[in-house]
Amino acid sequence: MTEIRNNWTKEEISHIYHSPLLDLIYRAATVHRENKDYSEVQISSLLSIKTGGCPEDCAYCPQAARYNTDLEVQALMSVNEVTQAAQKAKDAGASRLCMGAAWREVRDNRDFDRVIEMVKSVNSLDMEVCCTLGMLTESQAQRLADAGLYAYNHNLDTSEDDYKRIITTRSYDDRLKTIDNARKAKLTVCSGGIIGLGESVNDRISMLKTLSNMVKHPESVPINALVPVKGTPLADQPKVPIWDMVRMIATARVIMPKTVVRLSAGRTEMSLTDQAFCFMAGANSIFAGDKLLTTPNPAISDDMEMFKLLGLKPREAFKNGRPGVKIAQEVL
């Protein structure tokens, strides 16, 4: 069985990332098979529960109020609307619902009270519940955990050195603090990044180093390809080459053997063959549904056809245990 390490160096990760592509895919596939049921893929559905009007300046995001992206600002959804959306996602095959709100940070107000009720309601459907709500305190993380939240998403986006080029309204340390607060509440952590922001390969390797050297690896690491949106500062960024995605996924798989590596944003630009290479390289999670917050995503019916062709199967919810009971070690 592969050793779990939290002391990877940039040189070691760089050596893995830059190894011959077929060798890298083979190594990642071998690690995947040693640590997981490689044919099992977690299907998550991502729902924007509060859209647009965000005060942040993330250079890639159409939800930032300061950018003119023609995005319609929408108020916080009702608990009933979210419950119905969750049931629809579950009926389509999703085992996890991730609820995203365009907030800079969580505030202790009626909106947060409503999110707590959303978490309780979706949890009652026997779905894993994940939230991405911006920065949160330890006490707020504990409230979410007490309500039955399974995971908290807070992406690093890029390397610490590159971060200020992409975002100035919160610091890298702010992101790490939120992840730490989620850990203190015994939530599982979902944290990854985006490639195609104009970052260097060295930035990608640095981000992977930060993730893999956390005291505990994130249980889920999303690898996103930038979806350029007109009106944002990164609107003219070129498409990410598929082999860059494959290298990122494969490297993440090798250095974080038991982590769920999610093939996230950018799948609409990938062929079935492209996605097959990503699964071969160690991806074992996707977002399903026609939209990822505000950007397009393949239809879930198309994903099910892909699963059938590739011999993949959806992963059941709570395979690693339930919140408040025990998050067990990965089981095969």
Secondary structure, DSSP 8 states (H G I E B T S, - for coil): -----S---HHHHHHHHTS-HHHHHHHHHHHHHHHS-TTEEEEEEEEEEEBS-B----TT-TTBTTS------B----HHHHHHHHHHHHHHT-SEEEEEE--SB--SSHHHHHHHHHHHHHHTTT-EEEEE-SB--HHHHHHHHHHT--EEE---BS-TTTHHHH--SS-HHHHHHHHHHHHHTT-EEE--EEE-SS--HHHHHHHHHHHHTSSS--SEEEEEE----TTSTTTT-----HHHHHHHHHHHHHHSTTSEEEE-TTGGG--HHHHHHHHHTT--EEE-SSEETTEE---HHHHHHHHHHHT-EE--TTTT--TTT-------
